[in-house]
Amino acid sequence: MKLTFAAICVATLVLSACASSTPVMGPNGKQAFAIECGSAISTCYEEAANTCPNGYNIIDKDSSSSFYASGKDKYASSSESKTLLIQCK
């Protein structure tokens, strides 16, 4: 049981350091990118800079969190996710 809890903690830390960029249609009809990252907003900004090396405009920011508890396995986990919607300059 301790191993399961430790594995969840490590996975949460690893996932919070990753960011991904997905091309989407922006509100003005031009290409934009939805950047999802863990709890560290700096990871989103790093991915935005990599996606748009000539600069970008932030169209929208969002943050969400979730919590999971299991009485059977006696562990709990929470996660926070941030999303940036950007357009390259």
LUMMAR-210955 format. One record per residue: residue number from 1; residue in one letter; z, y, x of N, C-alpha, C, O in turn. Coordinates in pm, whole numbers. Last residue first. Example, Ala and Ser with C-alpha at 12.3 -4.5 7.8 and 13.67 -1.06 7.14 Angstrom:
BEGIN
   k r    n_w    n_v    n_u   ca_w   ca_v   ca_u    c_w    c_v    c_u    o_w    o_v    o_u
   2 S    708   -225   1285    714   -106   1367    787      3   1290    804    114   1341
   1 A    780   -569   1319    780   -450   1230    780   -330   1320    846   -332   1424
END
This chain:
BEGIN
   k r    n_w    n_v    n_u   ca_w   ca_v   ca_u    c_w    c_v    c_u    o_w    o_v    o_u
  89 K  -3286   3530    282  -3353   3660    292  -3492   3642    348  -3565   3740    364
  88 C  -3206   3269     51  -3239   3314    187  -3308   3450    180  -3379   3481     85
  87 Q  -2946   3258   -178  -3090   3271   -158  -3111   3327    -18  -3043   3420     25
  86 I  -2682   3036   -296  -2737   3139   -208  -2889   3144   -218  -2952   3048   -261
  85 L  -2387   2944   -427  -2528   2949   -462  -2586   3066   -383  -2545   3180   -401
  84 L  -2126   2735   -319  -2193   2865   -305  -2336   2847   -355  -2399   2745   -327
  83 T  -1830   2570   -413  -1977   2573   -418  -2024   2717   -402  -1970   2808   -464
  82 K  -1558   2358   -331  -1613   2492   -344  -1765   2482   -341  -1822   2395   -273
  81 S  -1297   2151   -437  -1436   2163   -399  -1482   2306   -424  -1449   2366   -526
  80 E  -1017   1954   -371  -1068   2084   -410  -1210   2093   -358  -1240   2048   -247
  79 S   -811   1686   -484   -921   1739   -404   -964   1874   -459   -949   1903   -578
  78 S   -544   1453   -460   -605   1572   -518   -717   1618   -427   -716   1591   -306
  77 S   -378   1156   -548   -473   1226   -462   -524   1350   -534   -544   1349   -656
  76 A   -116    916   -532   -182   1028   -598   -274   1095   -497   -251   1091   -376
  75 Y     11    587   -596    -36    694   -508   -105    801   -591   -147    777   -705
  74 K     74    334   -718    175    431   -677    125    527   -569    189    546   -465
  73 D    -87    157   -844    -85    152   -697     13    251   -636     34    251   -514
  72 K    -16    226  -1111    -23     87  -1067    -10     77   -915     69     -3   -864
  71 G    -41    496  -1136     93    438  -1146     96    296  -1095    197    250  -1042
  70 S   -230    717   -974   -232    578  -1017    -90    525  -1018    -27    511   -913
  69 A   -394   1025  -1015   -269    952   -992   -282    812  -1047   -339    791  -1154
  68 Y   -584   1295   -911   -586   1157   -956   -453   1092   -921   -406   1104   -808
  67 F   -728   1607   -972   -608   1534   -934   -618   1393   -992   -656   1376  -1107
  66 S   -941   1873   -860   -913   1756   -942   -791   1684   -886   -757   1698   -769
  65 S  -1098   2195   -879  -1003   2101   -820   -981   1985   -916   -999   1998  -1037
  64 S  -1345   2434   -779  -1287   2341   -876  -1191   2248   -804  -1202   2226   -683
  63 S  -1521   2736   -760  -1418   2651   -702  -1365   2560   -812  -1341   2604   -925
  62 D  -1810   2925   -673  -1731   2851   -770  -1632   2763   -695  -1656   2721   -582
  61 K  -2029   3204   -657  -1928   3120   -592  -1850   3049   -701  -1827   3104   -809
  60 D  -2367   3328   -634  -2249   3287   -711  -2158   3203   -624  -2203   3139   -530
  59 I  -2535   3442   -447  -2561   3467   -588  -2437   3436   -671  -2405   3507   -766
  58 I  -2543   3584   -137  -2463   3496   -222  -2487   3536   -367  -2462   3650   -405
  57 N  -2823   3585     72  -2745   3658    -29  -2670   3556   -112  -2726   3455   -154
  56 Y  -2874   3542    427  -2875   3496    288  -2796   3592    201  -2713   3669    249
  55 G  -3048   3495    743  -2954   3559    652  -2972   3511    509  -3071   3446    476
  54 N  -3212   3340    893  -3241   3484    890  -3152   3560    794  -3176   3678    766
  53 P  -3130   3075    849  -3102   3137    979  -3131   3288    984  -3079   3357   1072
  52 C  -3014   2912    609  -3090   3038    610  -3063   3112    741  -2980   3203    744
  51 T  -2874   2683    682  -2982   2672    585  -3073   2794    589  -3195   2781    574
  50 N  -2679   2783    855  -2774   2683    904  -2895   2671    812  -3007   2651    859
  49 A  -2543   2952    679  -2607   3010    798  -2709   2912    858  -2813   2955    907
  48 A  -2449   2761    497  -2539   2867    451  -2614   2929    569  -2734   2954    561
  47 E  -2275   2617    662  -2394   2550    608  -2496   2652    558  -2616   2633    574
  46 E  -2083   2819    703  -2155   2761    817  -2283   2693    771  -2388   2709    834
  45 Y  -1993   2857    442  -2061   2967    510  -2138   2917    633  -2246   2968    663
  44 C  -1873   2608    394  -1986   2653    311  -2065   2762    382  -2188   2761    383
  43 T  -1668   2620    580  -1769   2515    592  -1893   2549    510  -2005   2522    553
  42 S  -1508   2819    479  -1581   2846    603  -1689   2742    627  -1792   2772    688
  41 I  -1373   2704    271  -1491   2787    238  -1573   2818    363  -1693   2842    354
  40 A  -1243   2399    250  -1260   2505    349  -1388   2583    322  -1498   2534    346
  39 S  -1250   2192     66  -1158   2303     40  -1175   2420    138  -1125   2530    111
  38 G  -1594   2108     89  -1456   2075     52  -1374   2200     32  -1425   2302    -15
  37 C  -1903   2218    -59  -1817   2186     54  -1678   2153      2  -1649   2169   -116
  36 E  -2238   2274   -142  -2110   2218   -182  -2031   2182    -58  -2083   2123     36
  35 I  -2474   2503   -222  -2402   2447   -108  -2265   2403   -155  -2185   2484   -203
  34 A  -2782   2536   -350  -2644   2510   -392  -2576   2441   -275  -2617   2332   -235
  33 F  -3027   2777   -293  -2961   2658   -243  -2819   2652   -297  -2745   2750   -291
  32 A  -3342   2876   -437  -3205   2904   -395  -3148   2772   -343  -3214   2669   -348
  31 Q  -3660   3013   -505  -3580   2904   -450  -3443   2955   -405  -3430   3061   -344
  30 K  -3680   3216   -806  -3711   3186   -667  -3619   3075   -616  -3514   3047   -675
  29 G  -3589   3284  -1055  -3708   3201  -1047  -3750   3166   -906  -3847   3092   -888
  28 N  -3350   3412  -1060  -3467   3498  -1063  -3598   3419  -1050  -3705   3479  -1036
  27 P  -3164   3208  -1033  -3174   3275  -1162  -3295   3367  -1174  -3339   3398  -1285
  26 G  -3331   2943   -841  -3237   3053   -860  -3257   3122   -994  -3357   3097  -1062
  25 M  -3351   2599   -830  -3419   2720   -878  -3314   2827   -903  -3218   2805   -977
  24 V  -3243   2443   -520  -3242   2459   -666  -3323   2584   -702  -3360   2663   -615
  23 P  -3166   2225   -254  -3255   2327   -308  -3253   2326   -461  -3260   2220   -523
  22 T  -2843   2178   -131  -2944   2123   -220  -3033   2236   -272  -2983   2332   -329
  21 S  -2633   2096    136  -2716   2200     77  -2826   2134     -6  -2895   2044     42
  20 S  -2293   2017    207  -2431   1975    182  -2503   2087    109  -2445   2161     30
  19 A  -2027   1967    439  -2096   2051    341  -2238   1998    325  -2295   1941    418
  18 C  -1701   1854    538  -1846   1837    525  -1902   1933    421  -1832   1975    328
  17 A  -1430   1856    538  -1494   1923    650  -1647   1916    641  -1715   1968    729
  16 S  -1340   1705    333  -1321   1849    320  -1389   1926    431  -1406   2047    421
  15 L  -1384   1446    419  -1475   1503    320  -1459   1653    307  -1556   1722    274
  14 V  -1163   1415    594  -1301   1407    643  -1397   1474    547  -1483   1551    589
  13 L   -945   1438    418   -961   1532    530  -1104   1532    582  -1159   1639    611
  12 T   -994   1220    248   -988   1356    194  -1008   1459    304  -1081   1556    285
  11 A   -974   1008    429  -1101   1034    360  -1105   1174    303  -1209   1241    309
  10 V   -701   1027    496   -803   1046    598   -937   1079    534  -1007   1170    580
   9 C   -586    970    244   -558   1096    314   -665   1126    418   -713   1239    427
   8 I   -680    712    198   -717    820    107   -695    955    173   -777   1045    159
   7 A   -554    575    406   -701    580    401   -748    692    310   -846    760    341
   6 A   -287    604    331   -334    665    457   -486    677    456   -541    778    500
   5 F   -287    451     97   -254    592     91   -305    665    215   -360    775    205
   4 T   -352    199    209   -437    260    108   -412    410     99   -508    488     94
   3 L   -133    155    378   -267    167    434   -362    233    336   -444    315    376
   2 K     71    125    198     73    241    286    -64    263    347   -106    377    366
   1 M      0   -119     82      0      0      0      0    126     87    -65    225     52
END
